[in-house]
C-alpha cells in the first residue's frame, strides 16, 4: 500500500501540481485585489465625505464579493464543477433576502439617508406621529430624543413617509 502511494506520487504531482499552484495564485491575486478595492472605496468615500458606516458597508460588500469570486474561480481551476455551488449560493442569497427583507430595507434606507442627508443630528423631526431631536443616524435606525424618552425609528419608516423638519410642536 505504502509503495503504491510512493509510485503514484510523481504522477499525482504532475497532474495536480500545476492546478493547485494556479488555484493558489488565483486566491492570492483575488485576496490582494479585494484589499486594494477596499482601500480604494475607503479613499473615495473619504474624498466624497460619505458617512463612515456607508463606506464600511460598501467596502465589506466589495471585499466579500471578490473573495467569494476568487474561491469559486480557484475551485473551477482545480477541476471542481462549480455550477452547483454557484446555483446554491444564488438560492441561499434568494432565501436569505426574503428572510431578512425588513432588515435589508432598513439598511438600504439608512445608506440613502446617510448619503442624501435630508436631516442631520440636532434637527427636530416628526414622522408618523413620532417626533424628537435627532441624536444619531445609523444604518438600521435613527435615534430621536423627546421629553426624556429615546425613540428608535427604523430607517425605512423615515425613507418612505413624509418628514417634517423644524421646531417642536409641544412644550418639552
C-alpha positions, 0 to 999 in steps of 0.5 A: 500500500505504502509503495503504491502511494510512493509510485503514484506520487510523481504522477499525482504531482504532475497532474495536480501540481500545476492546478493547485499552484494556479488555484493558489495564485488565483486566491492570492491575486483575488485576496490582494485585489479585494484589499486594494478595492477596499482601500480604494472605496475607503479613499473615495468615500473619504474624498466624497465625505460619505458617512463612515458606516456607508463606506464600511458597508460598501467596502465589506460588500466589495471585499466579500464579493471578490473573495467569494469570486476568487474561491469559486474561480480557484475551485473551477481551476482545480477541476471542481464543477462549480455550477452547483455551488454557484446555483446554491449560493444564488438560492441561499442569497434568494432565501436569505433576502426574503428572510431578512427583507425588513432588515435589508430595507432598513439598511438600504434606507439608512445608506440613502439617508446617510448619503442624501442627508435630508436631516442631520443630528440636532434637527427636530423631526416628526414622522408618523406621529413620532417626533424628537431631536435627532441624536444619531443616524445609523444604518438600521435606525435613527435615534430621536430624543423627546421629553426624556424618552429615546425613540428608535425609528427604523430607517425605512419608516423615515425613507418612505413617509413624509418628514417634517423638519423644524421646531417642536410642536409641544412644550418639552 
